[in-house]
Amino acid sequence: MLATLACVSTLPGQGLWKAGESVEGRVVPNQPGFHTVTLSAGQFFFAQINGIRVSLQMRDPGGVTLGEPARTVAAVVTRAGQYLLDVRTSAPAAQRYRVTILQWRESRPDDVARVEAIRALTEGYRQMETATAAGRQAALHQYGAAKEMSRKLKDAWLEARCLQGESGAHSALGDTLKALAAMNEAAELYQRLGDRNGEATVLNSAALLHAARGEHEQAFANYRKAIEHHRATGQRRTEAEVLRNMAIAHNSAGNYQTAIETYTDVLTRFRSLQDRYGEAVTLVQLGELYIALGDFDNAISQTRASIPLHQAHGDKTAQVHALSNIGEALAAQGRHTEALVQLNAAIQLSEESGLGWQHVQAKAIAAVSEQALGRLPKARLLLEESLPPMRAHGNREGTSRVLTQLGLLELQARRTKEASVHLREAMETSDGLDNPAPKAHALTALARLARAENNHAQARSYAEQALSIVEGIRTRVESRNLRALFLASRGSWYEFYVDLLMDRNDVGAAFAGVERARARSLLDMLLDNRAKPEPAMTGFQQPVVEPGTAILEYQLGETRSWLFVVTQAGITAKQLPAAGVLANEVRQIRGLLAQPGRAALGRYAQAAEKMYRICIAPAMAEIAGKQKLVIVADGALHYLPFEALLTGPATPLAYAQLPYLVRRWTVGYAPSTAAYASLAMRPRGGAGPELVAYGDPRGDLPGAAREIREIAKSFPKGAMLFQGNAVSKRNVTDSAEAARSRRVHFAAHGQIREGSAATSGILLASGSILSPADVLHLRWNADLVVLSGCETGLGPQLRGEGILGFIRAFLLAGARNVAVSLWPVSDESTVSLMAGFYQRLSKGADHADSLRQAKLDLIRSGQYAHPYYWAPFVLAGKL
C-alpha cells in the first residue's frame, strides 16, 4: 500500500514520498507545526528532525502520543490511518527545521527491539542537550546500550548512528582521541553500506576533530571527500556547511587567503539559500579570521551583525562564540575594559548553559585583558583554569597560547624561572603546527625573557625568528589592505625589536627593522613586488639620499621613542620620549593652532619651541647645512605640521616675527624612507593639460571658485576648469584629461568620518563623494595632486602604515606628490597661498620649495602670519 506524507507549514511544493527524503519548514514558539503521514498497519517508521532547539512528537490516528518530544520518532505501526508529526521549538523565536524520513518500510520481527535501541539513542541525545558533564556521561551510557542492541540486531546503519553519538559525547568531554576512534568506526560502517550522505556527515565531524588537534592535512582530506559526497547527492545546504568548516580549518592552519575565498563562497551560498542562520554562523567565523589578520574593526562589525540572528535562533553556543570574538578584538585594540564586558558575558552565558568548552576559550582571552589592567591574580586564575581543558581537548594551538600568556604574566611578576618553564613548553607545543602564529607568539615572549635576563644575542635571535614568521604569514594574504592590517597588529613586536637593537646601539639594523614595518603594503604596491621574496631580517642597505637632504624618521614606542636621521653621510639615532608624551604635546600644539588670535600666542610659542627641542634639535649636528628635511612621521606625529615649530625663543612676540622652522628648511613628508626613494625614481609625467582644477562643486564655496580661477592664471594656455555641477564624480574618475594632466587641483569641502570610509572624502556635485577607495581605482600620471579642502590629510591611522587617506591613495593611483590639509582652512588665505604656490611651479621651481615660499609670503603679509592659515598644508611624495 502506498504511504504518503502531507506537509503543513513547509516550503511550497515540497513533500516526502519515500525514505531518505527531507522536508523543511518553520515553526514558531508556542505554536506547533505539524506534518501528516498516512501509514499502513505493519509498517516501520523512523524520522529525525534537525534544527536549533526543535523536536518531533508522533501521534496516532486516535490522538495518542507515541513517546516524548525528541530528536527522533520511531514506531512499528499497528493501526492504519493518518499520523501526526508535531514540530515544536523551545527557542524564543521562530526556527527553521528539516524533517528527514530515515526508514519507512514494511516491519520485520526485530523492529520492536529496534525501536527500543532508537529510544536509547534518543535518550542519549536528550542527555547531551543538558550540556553538563553528568549529562554527557549519561549520554555515553545510553549510546553504548543502543550500540550493543544495534549489534545484536546486526543493524550496521543504526550502529553507525550510535557511534556518532558516542563521538560527540567524547568530544564534549575533551577526549578527542576516543571521539575520532568512534567517528572512524562509523565512517567504515557507512562506507560498507554505501550510504554516501551518512559517510559525508561523519567525515565532516572527524575533520572538525582533526582540525582542533592541528592535524590539518587529514582534516582537509576528510572535508574534500565529504563535499564530493554531498555534491553528488545534491545536498546544497550541507555542502555549504562543510565548506564553512573547511574555511575554519584553513584559518587555523594559517591559509588565510584560501580561508577568505572559502568564506566568501559560503556566504554567497547561504544567502542564495536564504539561510539566515547559516549566514550568521559564517559571519562569526569570518570575524575570527579578521581577528587573526588584525582587522579588528571589521571583526567587531561582522560579529555584532550576527548576534541578533543567533538570539532569534536561541543558539547560545554561537552567542558565546560571538561575544568572545568581540572581546578578543576589543582587547587587541587595547580597549580592555570594554573587552571584559563582552568576555564576562560570554563566560556567564557559557556556564549557565553548560557550554564547557566555550567558556574555556573566553576565559583564556579574558586573562589577557585582566593582565593588561594590572589584575595579575585574576589573570593567573583564568589561565590556570583554562590550561587543563585545553590540553585535554588536544587543542595544541590554544594550549600554546595559554602557556605563552602564563609565561608573560610570570615575566611581568619578575619570576623568570617560572616564565621560562611555561614559554619553553609553549614552544614545544607549537612545534609542527600548520599555523605558525602560536610559535611566533612564544618566540616573541622568549625574546622578552632573554632580554630581561641580559642575554641580548638570544633575545635578538628569538625576535628575528618571530618576525620572519610574521612576514611569512603576511605573504599568505593577497589583499594588500589585509596585509597592512596584519603587520600593524604586530607593530609592538617590531617596536620591541628596534628597542632591543638600540640597547646595543646597532643603528643600521634597528633602522632596517623600522623600515620593514613602515608603510610596507604601500611600498609593495609602489614597487608591484608582491612575488618578490622578503629580504632577511638582518639585511640592511644604506638609503641613497640627496646631498642637501636629511630624512627624519620617527619610531614611537611605549617606553621610549627613536629618531633616525638619514643623510648622505650615514644613519644616526636619537632617543626621544615615549609615544604618550609626544601625543600630549601634539594635542596641545594643534589646539593652539586652531585659535588664530593673539590670546594663545605666548602658550603657542612655548609649546612649539619645546616640541622643536624634543623632535628636531637632537639632530642638529646632522641637519646643519641641509636645505630640505623629509619627515617620516609615526603615531601622533602624523598630525603635526613640523614647519610651524619654532627653532628658538619668540623675540619679539609677534606671529609675523616668530622663528618658524619653515624659515630655515624646506619640509616635505614621506610614508617611509623606502617609499620616498621609490617615488624619487618615478619619471616626470603629464602629457596632457598643465592643470585640471575642480572647484566649488556644491555652490557654497565662492572662495574655492575664485581659487581655481587664480591658479589657472599661472597656466593661461593649459588649464581646464570644472565648477559647480560640472564637478561630478564621472568628470573626475572618468576624465582622460585628469588622468594625463601634470597637475590636478581640488578646491572643495573635505569630509572625514572616522570608521565610515564610504562617507569620507571630497564632496562633489549632486551629493556624490570621492573617497580614498575611489582614488585607488584611478590610473593617473600627475606630478602633483592638491586637495585644498578641509582636513584632507586626515583619516584612520594604521600602526606602521600611517594615515590611510588621500596621500596614500593618490600616490598609489600614480601621483608623484600630494598636498593636503591637516585642519579646516580659511578661504581667503588659501586663495593667496595657492596662487603663490602655482606661480612658482609655473616657473619651474620644485614642489616643496614652491610651497615653502608661498607660506613665507603669507607670514610676511602679517594678515595671515598665524600658522592657522598656512601650516595646515603639507606636501608628501617625491618632493
C-alpha positions in Angstrom: 0.0 0.0 0.0 1.4 3.4 -1.0 2.2 5.6 2.0 2.0 9.4 1.6 3.1 12.4 3.7 1.1 15.7 3.7 3.2 18.7 4.7 1.9 21.7 6.6 3.9 25.0 7.2 6.6 23.8 4.8 8.3 25.5 1.8 6.0 25.5 -1.2 5.9 22.4 -3.4 7.9 20.1 -1.0 6.7 16.7 0.1 8.0 13.4 1.2 7.2 10.1 -0.6 9.9 7.7 0.5 12.6 7.1 3.0 15.7 9.2 2.6 13.8 12.4 1.5 13.5 15.5 3.6 11.1 18.4 4.0 11.9 21.8 5.5 9.6 24.2 7.4 9.5 27.0 10.0 8.0 26.7 13.5 7.2 29.5 16.0 7.3 29.3 19.8 4.0 28.1 21.5 2.5 27.3 18.1 3.4 23.8 16.9 3.6 23.0 13.3 2.7 19.5 12.0 3.0 17.1 9.2 0.5 14.3 8.4 1.7 10.9 7.5 -0.6 8.2 6.1 0.7 4.9 7.2 -0.4 1.3 6.8 -0.6 -1.3 9.5 2.5 -3.3 9.8 4.9 -0.6 8.7 8.1 0.6 10.4 8.5 4.3 10.5 11.7 6.3 11.7 12.1 10.0 11.4 14.5 12.7 12.6 14.4 16.4 12.9 17.4 18.8 12.6 17.4 22.4 13.7 18.1 24.6 16.7 16.0 23.6 19.8 13.3 21.8 17.8 11.7 18.4 18.5 9.3 15.9 17.0 6.4 14.0 18.6 4.3 11.4 16.9 0.5 10.9 17.4 -1.6 8.0 16.1 -4.9 8.4 14.3 -6.7 8.4 17.7 -4.6 11.3 19.0 -2.5 9.1 21.4 1.1 10.4 21.7 3.9 7.8 21.0 6.7 8.9 23.2 8.0 12.2 24.4 9.1 15.2 22.1 12.6 14.3 20.9 15.0 14.5 18.0 13.7 11.2 16.6 10.5 9.3 16.5 10.2 5.5 15.7 7.3 3.1 15.8 6.0 -0.2 14.5 2.6 0.8 13.2 -0.3 -1.4 14.3 -3.1 0.9 13.2 -3.6 2.2 9.7 -4.5 5.8 9.2 -3.2 9.4 9.4 -0.5 10.0 11.9 0.7 13.5 13.0 4.3 14.6 13.4 4.2 17.6 15.8 7.1 20.0 15.4 7.9 22.2 18.4 10.6 24.7 19.4 11.8 25.8 22.8 13.7 28.7 21.3 12.4 32.3 21.9 11.9 32.9 18.2 10.8 31.2 15.0 13.1 28.3 13.9 13.8 26.6 10.6 13.9 22.8 10.7 14.4 19.8 8.4 12.5 16.5 8.9 14.1 13.5 7.3 12.5 10.1 7.0 15.3 7.8 7.9 13.4 4.5 7.4 9.9 3.7 6.1 9.2 0.2 5.1 7.3 -3.0 6.0 8.1 -4.1 9.5 10.2 -7.1 10.5 10.1 -9.2 13.6 13.2 -7.5 15.1 11.7 -3.9 14.7 10.3 -3.9 18.2 13.9 -4.3 19.5 15.0 -1.7 17.0 12.5 0.8 18.4 14.0 0.2 21.9 17.5 0.8 20.6 16.3 4.0 18.9 14.7 5.1 22.2 18.0 4.6 24.0 19.8 6.6 21.3 17.2 9.4 21.6 17.6 9.4 25.3 21.4 9.9 24.7 20.5 12.9 22.5 18.3 14.3 25.3 21.1 13.9 27.9 23.6 15.7 25.7 21.3 18.7 25.4 21.7 19.2 29.2 25.3 20.3 28.3 26.6 19.1 31.7 29.4 16.7 32.4 27.0 14.3 34.2 24.6 14.6 31.2 27.4 13.7 28.8 28.4 10.7 30.8 24.8 9.6 31.0 24.6 10.1 27.2 27.6 7.8 26.7 25.9 5.1 28.7 22.7 5.4 26.5 24.7 5.4 23.3 26.6 2.4 24.4 23.4 0.5 25.3 21.9 1.5 21.9 25.1 0.4 20.1 25.0 -3.1 21.7 21.4 -3.5 20.8 22.2 -2.5 17.2 24.9 -5.0 17.0 22.7 -7.8 18.2 20.2 -6.7 15.5 23.1 -6.7 13.0 21.9 -3.2 12.1 25.1 -1.5 10.9 23.3 1.7 10.0 21.8 2.2 13.4 25.2 1.2 15.0 26.8 4.0 13.0 24.3 6.5 14.4 25.2 5.3 17.9 28.9 5.7 17.2 28.3 9.2 16.0 26.6 10.0 19.3 29.4 8.5 21.3 31.9 10.6 19.3 30.0 13.8 20.1 29.9 12.9 23.8 33.7 12.1 24.0 34.5 15.3 22.2 32.3 17.4 24.6 34.2 15.7 27.5 37.5 16.7 25.9 38.7 13.2 24.7 39.3 13.8 21.0 41.2 10.5 20.5 38.2 8.5 21.6 35.9 10.8 19.6 38.0 10.2 16.5 38.1 6.4 17.0 34.2 6.3 17.2 33.8 8.5 14.2 36.2 6.5 12.1 34.4 3.3 13.0 31.1 5.0 12.0 32.6 6.1 8.6 33.6 2.5 7.9 30.1 1.3 8.5 28.5 3.9 6.3 31.0 3.2 3.5 30.3 -0.6 3.7 26.6 0.3 3.5 27.1 2.6 0.5 25.4 5.5 2.4 27.2 8.5 0.9 25.3 11.1 3.0 26.0 9.3 6.2 29.7 8.9 5.4 29.9 12.5 4.4 28.4 13.6 7.7 30.9 11.5 9.6 33.8 12.7 7.5 32.9 16.3 8.3 32.7 15.6 12.0 36.0 13.8 12.0 37.6 16.7 10.1 36.5 19.1 12.8 38.2 16.9 15.4 41.4 16.6 13.3 41.5 20.4 12.8 41.1 21.0 16.5 44.1 18.8 17.1 46.1 20.7 14.5 46.0 17.7 12.1 45.0 19.8 9.1 46.1 17.6 6.2 43.8 14.8 7.5 41.1 17.4 8.1 41.3 18.7 4.5 41.2 15.2 3.1 38.1 14.4 5.0 36.4 17.7 4.0 37.1 17.2 0.3 35.7 13.7 0.4 32.6 14.9 2.3 32.0 17.7 -0.2 32.3 15.3 -3.1 29.6 13.1 -1.5 27.2 16.0 -0.7 27.6 17.4 -4.2 26.8 14.1 -5.8 23.6 13.7 -3.8 22.5 17.4 -4.3 22.8 18.4 -0.6 23.4 22.1 -1.2 23.0 23.4 2.3 25.0 20.6 3.8 27.7 21.1 1.2 27.9 24.8 2.3 28.2 23.8 5.9 31.1 21.5 5.2 32.8 24.3 3.1 32.4 26.6 6.1 34.1 24.1 8.3 36.8 23.8 5.8 37.3 27.6 5.9 37.7 27.3 9.7 40.4 24.8 9.2 42.2 27.0 6.6 42.1 29.8 9.1 43.5 27.6 11.9 46.2 26.3 9.5 47.2 29.9 8.6 46.0 29.6 5.0 44.4 33.0 5.2 43.8 33.8 1.6 42.1 30.4 1.0 40.0 30.9 4.1 38.9 34.3 2.9 37.9 33.0 -0.5 36.1 30.0 1.0 34.1 32.1 3.5 33.1 34.4 0.6 31.9 31.4 -1.3 30.0 30.1 1.7 28.3 33.4 2.4 27.1 33.6 -1.2 25.7 30.0 -0.9 23.8 30.6 2.3 22.4 33.9 1.0 21.2 32.2 -2.2 19.5 29.6 0.0 18.0 32.4 2.2 19.6 30.6 5.2 20.0 33.4 7.7 21.2 31.1 10.4 23.9 29.6 8.2 24.9 33.2 7.2 25.1 34.2 10.9 27.4 31.4 11.9 29.6 32.2 8.9 29.8 35.9 9.9 31.0 34.9 13.4 33.7 32.6 11.9 34.7 35.3 9.4 35.1 37.6 12.3 37.5 35.2 13.9 39.6 35.2 10.7 39.6 39.0 10.7 41.0 38.9 14.2 43.8 36.6 13.1 44.6 39.2 10.4 44.5 42.2 12.6 41.3 43.7 11.0 39.7 44.3 14.4 37.1 46.8 13.3 35.8 44.5 10.6 35.8 41.6 13.0 33.7 43.5 15.5 31.2 44.8 12.9 30.8 41.4 11.2 30.3 39.5 14.5 27.9 42.0 16.0 25.7 41.7 12.9 25.3 38.0 13.7 24.2 38.3 17.3 20.5 39.1 16.8 20.3 36.2 14.4 21.8 33.8 16.9 19.5 35.2 19.7 16.5 34.6 17.4 17.5 31.0 16.9 18.3 30.5 20.6 21.8 29.3 19.8 23.7 30.1 22.9 26.9 28.4 21.7 27.1 30.8 18.8 26.3 33.7 21.0 29.2 32.8 23.4 31.5 32.5 20.3 30.4 35.9 19.0 30.8 37.6 22.4 34.3 36.0 22.8 35.3 37.2 19.3 34.2 40.8 20.0 36.0 40.7 23.4 39.2 39.4 21.7 39.1 42.1 19.0 38.5 44.9 21.6 41.4 43.6 23.7 43.7 43.6 20.7 42.8 47.3 20.2 43.7 48.0 23.9 40.1 48.5 24.9 40.4 46.1 27.8 37.6 47.3 30.0 35.1 47.1 27.1 36.6 43.7 26.2 35.9 42.3 29.6 32.3 43.3 29.5 31.9 41.1 26.4 34.1 38.3 27.7 32.5 38.1 31.1 29.1 38.0 29.4 30.3 35.1 27.3 31.7 33.2 30.3 28.4 33.7 32.3 26.2 32.6 29.4 28.5 29.6 28.7 28.5 28.5 32.4 24.7 29.0 32.7 24.2 26.9 29.6 26.7 24.2 30.4 28.9 25.0 27.3 32.1 23.9 28.9 34.5 24.3 26.0 33.2 27.7 25.0 33.9 29.3 28.4 37.4 27.9 28.4 38.1 29.9 25.3 36.5 33.0 26.7 38.5 32.7 30.0 41.8 32.4 28.2 41.0 35.6 26.2 39.8 37.5 29.3 43.1 36.7 31.1 44.9 39.0 28.5 42.7 42.0 29.4 42.9 41.3 33.2 46.7 41.2 32.9 46.8 44.4 30.8 44.7 46.1 33.5 47.2 45.0 36.2 45.0 42.4 37.8 47.6 39.7 37.8 46.0 37.3 40.3 42.7 37.2 38.3 44.6 36.8 35.1 46.6 33.8 36.5 43.4 32.2 37.9 41.7 32.4 34.5 44.8 31.0 32.7 45.2 28.1 35.1 41.6 27.2 34.8 41.8 27.2 31.0 45.0 25.2 30.6 43.8 21.6 31.7 40.8 21.6 29.4 42.8 23.0 26.5 45.3 20.1 27.0 42.5 17.5 27.4 40.8 18.7 24.3 44.0 18.2 22.3 43.9 21.9 21.2 47.7 22.5 20.8 47.3 26.0 19.4 45.1 27.1 22.3 47.4 25.4 24.8 50.5 27.1 23.4 48.8 30.5 23.6 47.7 30.0 27.2 51.2 28.8 28.2 52.7 31.9 26.4 50.4 34.2 28.3 51.2 32.5 31.6 54.9 33.0 30.8 54.4 36.7 30.1 52.5 37.0 33.3 55.3 35.4 35.3 57.8 37.6 33.5 55.8 40.7 34.5 55.9 39.5 38.1 59.7 39.1 37.6 59.5 35.3 38.1 61.9 34.4 35.3 62.3 30.7 36.2 58.6 30.1 36.1 58.3 32.2 32.9 61.0 30.1 31.2 59.2 26.8 32.1 55.9 28.0 30.6 57.4 29.6 27.5 59.6 26.6 26.6 56.6 24.3 26.9 54.6 26.7 24.7 57.4 26.5 22.0 57.4 22.7 22.2 53.6 22.6 22.0 53.5 24.8 18.9 56.2 22.9 17.0 54.8 21.2 14.0 51.5 23.1 13.9 50.4 24.1 10.4 49.6 27.6 11.7 52.9 29.2 12.8 51.3 32.1 14.6 51.4 30.4 18.1 55.1 29.7 17.7 55.7 33.4 16.7 53.9 34.5 19.9 56.0 32.1 22.0 59.2 33.3 20.3 58.4 36.9 21.0 57.8 36.2 24.7 61.0 34.2 24.9 62.8 37.2 23.4 61.4 39.4 26.2 62.5 36.9 28.7 66.0 36.7 27.3 66.3 40.5 27.3 65.2 40.5 31.0 68.0 38.0 31.7 70.5 40.2 29.8 71.0 37.6 27.1 71.0 40.0 24.1 72.1 37.6 21.4 69.4 35.1 22.3 66.8 37.8 22.6 67.7 39.1 19.1 67.6 35.6 17.6 64.2 34.8 19.1 62.8 38.2 17.9 64.1 37.8 14.4 62.6 34.3 14.2 59.3 35.6 15.3 59.3 38.5 12.8 60.3 36.1 10.0 57.2 34.0 10.8 55.1 37.2 10.8 56.4 38.2 7.4 55.8 34.7 6.1 52.2 34.8 7.2 51.8 38.2 5.7 52.6 36.8 2.2 49.8 34.2 2.5 47.3 37.0 2.1 46.7 38.6 -1.4 44.7 41.6 -0.1 47.3 44.3 0.5 44.9 46.1 2.8 44.7 43.0 5.0 48.5 42.6 4.7 48.8 46.0 6.1 46.4 45.4 8.9 48.1 42.1 9.9 51.5 43.8 10.0 50.0 46.7 12.1 48.6 44.2 14.6 52.2 43.0 15.2 53.6 46.6 15.4 54.6 46.2 19.1 56.8 43.3 18.0 58.7 45.5 15.6 59.0 48.2 18.3 60.4 45.7 20.7 62.9 44.5 18.1 64.1 48.0 17.3 64.4 48.9 21.0 66.3 45.7 21.6 68.8 46.5 18.8 69.2 50.0 20.2 70.2 48.5 23.6 73.5 47.7 21.7 73.4 50.9 19.6 73.0 48.8 16.4 71.6 51.7 14.5 71.8 50.2 11.0 69.9 47.1 11.9 67.4 49.0 14.0 66.6 51.4 11.1 66.2 48.4 8.8 63.7 47.0 11.4 61.7 50.2 11.3 61.6 50.2 7.6 60.4 46.6 7.4 57.3 47.6 9.2 56.8 51.1 7.9 54.4 51.6 5.0 55.1 48.0 3.9 52.0 47.4 2.0 52.3 50.8 0.3 55.8 50.0 -0.8 54.6 46.7 -2.1 52.1 48.5 -4.3 54.6 51.2 -5.4 57.1 48.6 -6.5 54.5 46.0 -7.5 56.7 43.3 -6.0 54.2 41.0 -4.4 56.0 37.9 -5.6 59.5 39.3 -4.6 61.0 37.3 -1.7 61.3 39.2 1.5 64.9 40.1 2.5 66.3 38.6 5.6 65.8 40.4 8.9 69.5 41.1 9.1 69.7 42.6 5.7 70.5 46.3 5.5 71.3 48.7 2.7 72.2 52.3 3.1 69.5 54.5 1.6 70.5 56.9 -1.1 69.9 60.5 0.0 70.5 63.7 -1.9 73.4 65.8 -0.6 71.2 68.7 0.7 68.6 66.5 2.2 68.1 64.8 5.6 65.4 62.2 6.3 64.0 62.3 9.9 62.2 59.0 10.5 60.4 58.6 13.8 59.6 55.4 15.7 57.3 55.9 18.7 57.4 53.3 21.5 55.6 52.7 24.7 58.6 53.5 27.0 60.9 55.4 24.7 60.9 56.6 21.0 63.6 57.0 18.4 64.5 59.4 15.7 66.6 58.0 12.9 68.5 60.7 10.9 69.4 59.6 7.4 71.8 61.7 5.4 74.4 61.0 2.7 76.9 60.5 5.4 75.0 57.7 7.1 72.4 57.0 9.8 72.4 58.1 13.4 69.7 57.6 16.1 68.5 59.8 18.9 66.4 58.7 21.8 63.1 60.6 22.3 60.3 60.4 25.0 57.6 57.8 24.9 54.7 57.9 22.5 52.2 59.1 25.1 54.4 62.1 26.0 54.7 63.1 22.3 51.0 62.6 21.7 50.2 65.0 24.5 52.5 67.7 23.1 50.9 67.3 19.6 47.4 67.7 21.0 48.4 70.9 22.8 50.0 72.4 19.7 47.1 71.5 17.5 44.7 73.0 20.0 46.6 76.3 20.0 46.9 76.4 16.2 43.2 76.2 16.0 43.0 79.7 17.7 44.1 82.3 15.1 44.3 85.2 17.6 46.8 86.8 19.9 45.4 85.3 23.1 47.2 82.0 22.6 50.4 83.5 21.2 52.6 83.0 24.3 51.4 79.5 25.0 51.9 78.5 21.4 55.4 80.0 21.3 56.4 77.9 24.3 54.8 74.7 23.1 56.2 75.0 19.5 59.7 75.7 20.7 59.5 72.8 23.2 58.4 70.4 20.5 61.3 71.6 18.3 63.8 70.8 21.1 62.3 67.4 21.6 61.9 66.3 17.9 64.3 68.3 15.8 67.1 69.8 17.9 68.7 66.4 18.8 69.5 66.0 15.1 71.1 69.5 14.7 74.6 68.2 14.1 73.3 66.1 11.1 70.9 68.6 9.6 73.0 71.7 9.9 73.8 72.9 6.4 70.9 70.9 4.8 68.2 72.6 2.8 65.5 70.0 2.9 64.0 67.9 5.7 61.9 64.9 4.8 59.7 63.9 7.7 58.7 60.2 8.1 56.2 60.5 10.9 54.8 57.9 13.3 51.8 57.8 15.5 50.5 61.2 16.7 53.3 63.0 14.7 51.3 62.4 11.6 49.0 65.3 12.8 51.8 67.7 13.4 52.9 70.4 10.8 56.6 70.4 11.6 57.1 73.7 9.6 55.2 75.5 12.4 57.6 74.5 15.1 59.9 77.3 16.5 63.6 77.0 16.3 64.3 79.4 19.1 62.7 81.8 21.6 59.9 84.1 20.4 61.5 87.6 20.3 59.7 89.7 19.5 56.4 88.1 20.5 54.5 88.5 17.2 53.3 85.9 14.7 55.0 87.5 11.7 58.3 87.5 13.5 58.4 84.1 15.1 61.4 81.8 14.1 59.3 79.2 12.3 61.1 76.1 11.2 59.9 76.8 7.7 62.1 79.9 7.6 65.1 77.6 7.9 64.3 74.5 5.9 62.1 73.2 3.1 60.0 70.5 4.6 58.3 67.5 3.0 56.7 64.3 4.1 57.0 60.6 3.1 55.4 57.4 4.2 58.8 55.7 4.7 62.4 56.1 3.5 62.0 53.3 1.1 58.7 54.7 -0.3 60.4 58.1 -0.7 63.3 56.5 -2.7 60.8 54.6 -4.8 58.8 57.8 -5.6 62.0 59.7 -6.4 62.6 57.2 -9.2 59.2 57.8 -10.9 59.7 59.7 -14.2 58.0 63.1 -14.6 54.6 62.7 -16.2 52.0 65.0 -17.7 51.4 64.7 -21.5 48.0 66.3 -21.0 46.9 69.7 -19.7 49.2 71.7 -17.5 46.3 71.9 -14.9 42.9 70.3 -14.3 41.1 72.1 -11.5 37.8 71.3 -9.8 36.2 74.0 -7.6 33.0 74.8 -5.6 31.1 71.7 -6.7 28.1 72.5 -4.4 27.9 76.2 -4.9 28.6 77.1 -1.3 32.3 77.9 -1.6 32.8 81.1 -3.6 36.4 81.3 -2.3 37.0 77.9 -4.0 35.7 79.1 -7.3 38.0 82.1 -7.1 40.8 79.9 -6.0 40.8 77.8 -9.2 40.5 80.9 -11.4 43.5 82.4 -9.7 45.7 79.4 -10.0 44.6 79.0 -13.7 46.2 82.4 -14.4 49.6 80.7 -14.0 48.8 78.4 -16.9 47.0 80.7 -19.5 47.2 78.1 -22.3 47.0 74.8 -20.5 44.3 74.9 -17.8 41.0 73.1 -17.8 38.5 74.2 -15.1 35.4 72.4 -13.7 32.9 74.3 -11.5 29.6 73.7 -9.8 27.6 70.8 -11.3 30.5 70.1 -13.7 32.4 68.7 -10.7 30.7 65.4 -11.0 32.2 62.1 -9.9 32.2 60.9 -13.5 34.1 64.1 -14.6 36.8 63.1 -12.0 37.1 59.4 -12.2 36.4 59.0 -16.0 38.3 62.1 -17.1 41.0 61.4 -19.7 42.3 64.9 -19.1 42.7 64.5 -15.4 44.4 61.1 -15.9 47.0 62.7 -18.2 47.3 66.1 -16.6 50.6 67.3 -14.9 48.6 68.9 -12.0 45.2 68.2 -10.6 43.7 70.6 -8.1 40.6 70.2 -5.9 39.0 73.2 -4.1 36.1 71.6 -2.3 34.8 70.5 1.1 36.6 67.6 2.7 34.6 65.3 5.0 36.3 62.8 7.3 34.1 60.4 9.3 36.0 58.0 11.5 35.0 54.4 10.8 33.0 55.3 7.7 35.1 55.1 4.6 32.0 55.2 2.4 31.0 58.6 3.6 34.5 60.1 4.0 36.1 62.0 1.1 35.9 65.1 -1.1 32.4 66.3 -1.6 31.5 66.6 -5.2 28.4 67.8 -7.1 24.9 66.2 -6.8 25.7 64.8 -3.3 28.4 62.5 -4.5 31.7 61.8 -2.7 35.2 61.0 -4.0 36.6 58.6 -1.3 40.2 57.3 -1.0 38.8 53.9 -2.1 37.6 55.5 -5.3 41.0 57.0 -5.9 42.7 53.6 -5.7 40.9 52.6 -8.9 42.4 55.6 -10.8 45.4 55.5 -13.1 46.8 59.0 -13.2 50.1 60.4 -14.3 50.2 63.7 -12.4 53.3 65.3 -10.9 51.1 66.9 -8.3 47.6 66.5 -6.8 46.4 69.2 -4.4 43.4 68.8 -2.1 42.8 72.2 -0.6 39.6 71.3 1.2 39.3 70.9 5.0 41.2 68.1 6.7 42.0 66.2 3.5 45.2 64.9 5.1 43.3 63.1 7.9 41.8 59.6 8.1 42.2 56.4 10.1 45.7 55.7 11.2 47.2 52.3 10.9 50.2 51.4 13.0 53.3 51.3 10.8 51.4 52.3 7.7 50.5 55.8 8.7 47.2 57.5 7.8 45.1 55.5 5.3 43.8 58.5 3.5 44.2 60.6 0.3 48.0 60.8 0.4 48.4 57.1 0.2 45.6 56.7 -2.3 46.8 59.3 -4.8 50.4 58.0 -4.6 49.1 54.6 -5.4 47.0 56.0 -8.3 50.1 57.3 -9.9 50.7 60.8 -8.5 54.2 61.8 -7.6 53.3 64.5 -5.0 50.2 65.1 -3.0 49.4 68.2 -1.0 46.7 68.0 1.7 45.4 69.9 4.7 45.5 68.9 8.4 42.6 71.1 9.6 39.8 73.3 8.3 41.2 76.1 6.2 40.3 79.8 5.6 39.0 80.6 2.1 40.8 83.9 1.7 44.2 82.8 2.9 44.1 79.6 0.9 43.5 81.6 -2.3 46.6 83.6 -1.6 48.7 80.6 -0.7 47.7 78.5 -3.7 48.1 81.4 -6.1 51.7 81.9 -4.9 52.4 78.2 -4.9 51.3 77.7 -8.5 53.1 80.9 -9.8 56.4 79.4 -8.7 55.5 76.0 -10.1 54.8 77.5 -13.5 58.3 79.0 -13.5 59.9 75.6 -12.9 60.5 75.7 -9.2 60.2 72.3 -7.4 57.1 71.4 -5.4 58.4 71.5 -1.9 60.3 74.8 -2.2 57.3 76.4 -4.1 55.0 75.6 -1.2 57.6 76.8 1.3 57.9 80.2 -0.4 54.1 80.6 -0.6 53.9 80.0 3.1 56.7 82.6 3.8 54.7 85.1 1.6 51.7 84.6 4.0 53.9 85.0 7.1 55.4 88.2 5.7 51.9 89.5 4.8 51.1 90.0 8.5 47.4 89.4 7.9 47.9 85.6 7.6 51.1 85.2 9.6 49.3 82.9 12.2 50.2 79.3 11.4 46.5 78.5 11.3 46.4 80.0 7.8 49.5 78.5 6.2 50.6 75.5 8.3 47.8 73.0 7.6 49.0 72.4 4.0 51.7 69.7 3.8 53.3 68.0 0.8 54.1 64.3 0.6 55.8 62.2 -2.1 58.7 62.8 -4.4 59.2 66.5 -3.2 
